[in-house]
């Protein structure tokens, strides 16, 4: 177990670590979480200027045992482990070999809404902006923060495409922008919404000159679920999950779905294959293919 004698986290190490995270594309919020985790580790060891892999493993083990002097909770061990691995690799310059087995919590399966449920949600939503948001999230497979980050210049009505450059909520920009589809049914409504607007304007502006707040959309979605009498637990991002599953049910190759969603690995997209309903799969005779 790490010694009870505490030190302070060296400012230079912490500064370099945060700079590394920002340069590698991590959001400011994520960087702050990781910096806090590393600072707690450095404060728990006597020689904070020269941290060792052994000390890091002892620290993780102490968190799991509930004896960490930093007060870090057991539920945060995954964050601490990830932060320390990045810290040792990019700042210390020595990859950290974790010798502690971490118990992974089962990842909850996303809620998939049926096409009928999505039609009900859109149908009961009277606010034009909110209705268009729900339609875009489903028809283009967008996360809420990606959608709120859309600017007029990202909309290609003629090419039926949207360019996703990053997250509005975290301020993180993608290293490489991706393009996703724009529904032919939604395109005219979106065109009417952005026509004669400045290219740098947010597609869905807020009252303060920025973009609409996530909370406003989440509140509207909950209200729509209630009006549509949908009792299943769902969130705005259930629309994106439904987009993926419905495409797979139509026979779209998983590699194309992965590209549209912006996943770096096919394994991330594969979770949706487990949610595909065999009743809805578009199966054709070999003679008709």
N, C-alpha and C positions, 0 to 999 in steps of 0.2 A: 504493500500500500504506500502511496506517496507520503513523504514526510509531512508532519503537521506544520513545519516552519514555512511561512508564506513569504513570497517575494513579490515584486511588481512585474508586470508584463513589460518587457523592453519596448519602448515606443518605436524604435527603428524597425524591429522585426515585424511589429504589428502593422506599421505603415506600409512596409514592403509587401506584406501578405495581402493587404487590402488592394494595393495597386495591381498586384498580380491578378486578383480575382476580377477586377473591373476590366483590365486589359483582355482577359479571356472571355469576356462577354457576360459575366454574372451580373445580375441586377444589384442595385444598391442595397435593396432589402435583404437579399440572400447573402451578399458580402458582409453586411452588418451582423447577421446571425452567425456566420462562420467566424468572423473576427471575435465576437463575444465568446464563442466556444473555445477558440484558441487562447484567448486572454485568460479565461478561467483555468485552463491547463497550465499556462506559464506561471500564473500566480501560485499554483499549488506545488511547484518544484523549487528547490533551493538555488539551482543554477539555470535561471531562466534565459540567460544569454547563450547557453549551449545545450538546448534540449536534446534528449536522446530518444531513440525508438523504445528502449526499455522503459523509460519514464512514461512515455505515451501509453504503452501497453498496461503499465501499472495503474495509470489514471483511468483508462477505460474499464479495467477490471474493478477498480474501486467504485466507479459509477454503478456497475452491474451489481456489486455487493451492497450498494447503498451506504458506502462509507466514505465517499468522496468529500473532501473538505471544502470543495468549491460550492457545495450545495446543489450541484447539477443533478436533476432528477433522472431516474432510470429511463423514463420515456424519451429523454433527449440523447440517449447514447448513440443512436444512429447519426444524429447531426454532429455530435462530437467526433465520432469516428471518421465521418466524411470530411469534416473540417481539418482534422489532424493529418489525414492522408494527403490532402491538397497542400497543407502547410509544409509538411516534410518534403514533398516532391518538388514544389515550386519555389519555396522560400529557403528552407534549410538545404535543399539540394541532395537529399538522401531519401529515396523512397521508403515509406514506412510499411513494414510487414506486420500486419495485425496478427497476433498470436492468441487473440481472445475470440471465442466463437460468439457471434451476435445472433440472437434469436430474432428472425424476421417475422413481423406481424403479417397476417394474411391481408392482401390488398382487397378491399371491398369491390365487388363487381359493380360497374356503372349501371344506372337505370336506363333502360331503353324504352322510349315511348313509341307506340304504334303510330302509323300514318293517320289513323282516325283520331287519335288523341291530339296529335300535333295540329290537325285541322280544327279541332275544337278550341285549342288554346289560341290559335290565330283568330278564329271566328268570334270569340268573346272579348278580344282585345280591341277596344275602341280607339285608344290613343294611336295615332298614325305612326309616330316614331317607334313606339314599343312594338307595334305589330310588324313593322318592317325589320326591326332588330331580330325578332323571333324567326321571321322568315329567312333572313340572311344567315343566322347561326345554324339553322337546320339545312338550308339548301346549299350552303358553301362550306359547312363543317368548321365554323369558327369558334374559338374560345371567346368568352365575353370580353376579356381585356384586349384581345386582338381586334375584335370588332370595334370597340370604342376607340382604338388607336387609328382606325381608318381615316384617311384624309381624302379629299375630293380627287387629288391626283392619283390615288390608288385605284380608282374606279375606271374600268375600261368597258363602257356600255356596248360598244360595237363588237369588241372581241369577246364579250361575255366572260370577263375575267376580273379578279380582284388581286391586288398585290399586297401581301402581308409583310410588313417591315419590322414588326416587333410588338411589344406589350405596352399598352397605355398605362396600366396600373403600376407596373414596376419601373417603367422608363427604359427597359432593356430593349435594345435593338438587335435583331437577328444578324449574325455574321453574314448570312446570305438570305436575301428576301426570297419568299416563295410565292408562287401563283396558284390560285385555286379557282374553281369554276364559279360562274355567276348564272343563276337560273334564268332561262328565257322568260319565265313568268314573272320573276321578281325584277328583272332588268328595267322594264318601263316604269315601275313604281320608284325604283332607285334613281332613275334618270330624272324624273319629275322632282325628286327630293334634292338633287344636287345641281340641277341646271342653273346657270348664272351665278354660281357660288365661286369664291376664290379657290385656287388650287390647293392652298395650304390650310384651308378651313377643315375642321373636323367634320366628318359626315354627320355625326350625331353630337352637336354642340351642347355644352352645359350653360348654366346661367352666368358663369364667371368668365366666359371667353374661352374656357378649355373644353374638354369633352364631357359628355354626360357621365354622371357618376355610376359606378357599378351597383351601388346600393339602390339607386332609383330603378334600375333595370331588374334587379333581383326582387324588389318589392312588387313591381308590376307583374313579374312572372308568377309569384306566389298568389297574387290576386287572380290571375288568369287560371291557375290550377284550381282554385276554389270555385270560380264561376263555371268552369268546365266540368266540375264535380269529379276531378281526378284525385284520388286519395293516396296514390302511391307517392313515395318520397322521391322527389325529382328536383333538379336545379336547372338553371339556364344551360349549363354545359351538358345536360342530358340531351339537348338538341343536337349538339356536335357528336355525341356518342351514337345517337340514333342515325345520323347521317352516315357514319361509318358502317354500322350494321346493315342498314338498308341497301347500301351500295354492294356490300358483300353478298347479300341475299339475291341481288340482281345479277350476280355473276361477275362483278368487276374484280379484276386481279388485285390481290392484296398489296402488291407493289405500287399500284396506282393510288390506292386508298392511302397508303403510307405517305406518298408524295403530297397528296392534297392536304393531309392533316399536318404535315411538317415534321413527322417523326424521323429521328435520325436512324433508327433501327427498325427492321421489320418485326423484331420480337415484341416491340412496344405495341405495334398495331395488332399483333396476333391475339391479344386478349379479346378482341371483338369477334374473332372466329368462334370462340366458345359461346357467344351470345346469339349466334345466327340461328334462327328458327328454321328447322328442316321443313316445316309446313309452308314457309314462304320462299324457299330457294327456287330460283327460276331454272328448273331442270328441263333440258331439251333432249330429244332423241338424237343419237349420233348421226342419223340420216339427215337431220335438220340443221346440224351445226355447220 
